[in-house]
Amino acid sequence: MITRVLAVGLLAGLVAGLSVAVLQTFTTTPIILAAEVYEKADEAEAQGASLKFAPHGVATEARLILVHDHSENGAVEGAQEEWEPHDGLERTLYASTATIATAIGFALMILAGMLVAGDPIDERRAMAWAAAGFAVTGLAPGMGLSPEVPGIATADLVSRQEWWLLTAVSTAIALWLIIRTDNNLLRLLGVLILLVPHIWGAPHLAEPPNSSVPAHLAGQFAAMSLAIQATLWLLTGFFVGFWWRRIGNRGADQPV
C-alpha cells in the first residue's frame, strides 16, 4: 500500500507540477519580474541616500562591496547579499522544482485524507478534496493576507505565519464539521470556527506601506497567484484519481 501511495503521489505531483510550472512562466513570473524592477530601484535609491549622508570611511567600504562583488574577495563580499537565482533558465528551473515538490506534497495530503476517511479514490472525489485543500491553504488565508509581490512592505513574518496557520487549521476543522457531519449544531459550530481567524484579524502594518510598485501589479499578482494555486490543487487532485485507478487499485488485495 505504501509503495502504491508514494507512486501515485509522485506521478500526480510530477504531471500537475510540470503543467502549472509552464503556466507560471507566462502568468505570475512576468509580474514578479516587473515588480522587482521597482524593488531594485527603491533599494538603489536607499543605498544612494545612505552613501550620501554616511561618513567618508563607511561610504568607501560600501562602494568597495558594490563595485568589487566579483573580485577575488567576492566570496566574502557576496555573502553579505541575499542569494537569488539568475533570471532565465536557472530561475525557471528553481521555480519549477519548487512547484513540482509542492504538487507532490498536495498529492500525498489528498491521498492521506481520502484513505483515512475511507473515501473511494477517483478523479471527481479527489478533485473535491483538492478544492477543500485550496480553501484551507489558499482561499481562506488569502482573504486576510493576499499574496504580495516583491517590494511590498508587510507585517512581521512570524505574526503572519501564526495567523496563516490558525486560519488553515480553523478552516480545515470547519469544513470537516460542515461537510462531513449531519448534526446541525456541529455544522453551526463549524461556521463559527470558520469565522474566528477573520474576526480576530490578520496582522497588517499600522500605516499603509510606502512602495513604488504600482497597485495594479500588486492586485494582478494576488489574483493570479490564487488562480494558479487553485489550478495546482485541482490538477493534482485530478491526477491523483487518474493514477490511483490505474496503479493504486492494482493488487489491492496483496500486501506491498
N, C-alpha and C positions, 0 to 999 in steps of 0.2 A: 504493500500500500504506500509506504513512504517513498519508494522509488517512483511509483506512478505519479504521486502528488508532485514530487520535485520535477519530473519530466514535463508534466503538463504546465506547471508554473513557469519553468524556464522557456518552454516553447511559446506559451501565450505571451509572456513578457517580452520575449525577443521580437516576435512579429509585431505586437502592438507598439512596443517602444521604437522600433525602426520606423514604423509608419508615422508616428507622431513626431519623431525626430526630423523627418523630412518636412513635415508640416510646419514645425517650429522655424525651420530655416527661412521660410517665406512669410512668417507671421510675426512672432514675438522677437526674433533675433534682430531684424531691421529696426524695430522700435528701441531695443536696448542700445544698439549702436548709435542711433540718433541721440538718445538721451545722454550717452557717455560723452558725446561732443560737448554738451553743455556742462557736464560734471567736470571734465578736464579743464574747460575754460575757467570755471569757478576756482578750481584748485590752483591753476596757474596765476589767476588774479590774486588769490590769497597768499601764494608764495611771493609774488612780486611785492605785495604790501609789506610782508614780514621782512623781506630783504631791504626794503626802502627805509624802514624805521629801526632795524636792528643795529647793534654795534658793529663796527667795521670787521672785527675778527670773526664774529658769528656769521656775518654775511659772506665773508670769503670762504668759510668752511661749507656753507650751503651751496655756493657756486661750484665748489670742487665736487660735491656729491652729485650735482645735477649734470655737470659737464663731463666728468670722468667716470660715469656709471659703467662704461665698458672698458675701462683701463685695466691694468694689471691688478689693481685693488678692487676690481668690480665685484668680486665675491663678497668682500666685506661691506662695500658701499651699497650694493644691490640688496643686501639683507635688510636694509633699513626701509625698503619699499615693499609694499604688499605684492606678492606674486600673482600674476594672472596670465592665462594662456594668450598667445598671439592671435590676432584676428586672422580669419581664413580657415584653413584646413584644421589646424591644431585646436582652435576654439570649437569648431563644429564637432570634432572628434570627442572632446571632453564633454560637451553638452549632450551629444548623442549617447555616450556611455552612461551619463547620469540619468537620462530619460529611460534607457533600457533597464537599468538597475531599479529605478523607481517602479516601472511596469512589472518587473518580476516580483517585487515586494507586494504590489497591489494584487497580482495573481495569487500569490500564496495566501494573502489575507482573505481573499474571496473564497478560495478552496477551504481554508481552515474554518471559516464561518459556516459555510454550507455543510461541511462534513459534521461539525459539532451540532448544528441544528437538525441534521438528518434530512435535508432537502435533496431531492433529485437534482443532479447537475446537468443542465443543458444550456443552450445559448440564451433562451429567454429568461430563465431564472437567474443565471449568472449575471446577466446584464441588469436585472433588478437589484441584485446585491451590489453591483458596481455603482448603480445610481445612488444607493444608500451610502456607499463609501465616499462618493463625491460630495454628497450633502454633509457628511460628517467632517471631512478633511478640507473641503474647498468652499462650498456654498455658505454654510453657517459661519465659519470663521471669517469669510470674505465680507460678510455683512457688517463686521466691525473693523476688520483690518484688511483692507484691499491690497492686492499685490502692488508693489511700488517699483518704479524704475530707478536706476542709479541716479544719485544726485538729489534725492528727496530726503529731507531730514525726517527722522522718525523718533518715536519714544524709545525708552530704554529697552534693549533687546530681551533681557530676562523677563521683564514685565509683559512684553508682547508674547513671548513663548509660553509663559504661565497662563495667560488669558486664552491663547490658542488651544492649549492642552485642556483647559477647563471646558471650553466650548465644544471641542471634539468629543470628549468623554460624555458631556451632558447630552449632546445631540445623539450619540450612539445609544445611550440608555433610553432617551425619549423615543426614538424611532422604534426600538425594540418593544417598549411598552405600548406604543400606539398601534403598531402594525401586527405584532405577534401575540397580543393578548386579547381576550374577549371581554374582559372586565372593564366596564366604563369608568369606574373610579381609577383604575390603573392607567387608563388612557388619559384621563384628566390630569393625573399626576405627571404623565409623560409630557403633556403640553406645558405644565408649569416648569418642569425641569428644562425643557427646551428654551424657555424664555429667560431663565435665571442669568446666564452669562451676558445676555444683551441688556437686561435690566441693570446689571452690575456695571456694564460699560467697558469697552475696550480702552486700553491706555493710549493716550494721544498727547502731543505736546501742548503746553498751556497756550502757546501762541502759534498761529499758522506758520509753517516753515517758509523760510526765505530761500527760494530756489529759482534759478533761471530756466529750469526745464519747463517748457510750455505745458499748460494744463491739458491741452488736447492729447499730448503724448502720454501723460500720466493716465488719463481716463481710458485712452485706447489700449494701453498696456494692461490695465486692470481687467477690462472686459475680455481682451484676447487671452490673457493668462487663464482666467476662469473657464473660458471656452475650450482652451487646449487641455486643461486638466480634466474637464468633463469628457472630452473626446478620448483621452488616455484611459480613463476609468472604464468607459463604455466599450471601447475596443478590446481592452484587456478582458473584460467580462465576457464579451462575445467569443474570444479565442479560448478562454477557459472552458466554456461549454463545448466549443467546437472540438478541441483536442481531448477533452475528457470523454466524449462519446466515442472517440476513436482509439484512445490509449488508456484512459483511466478505467474503463469497464472491461478491458481485455484481461482475462484471467482473474476477474474479481474474486472468484471463489478460491483462488490459490494464494497462499501467503507468499510475500515477496521479501 
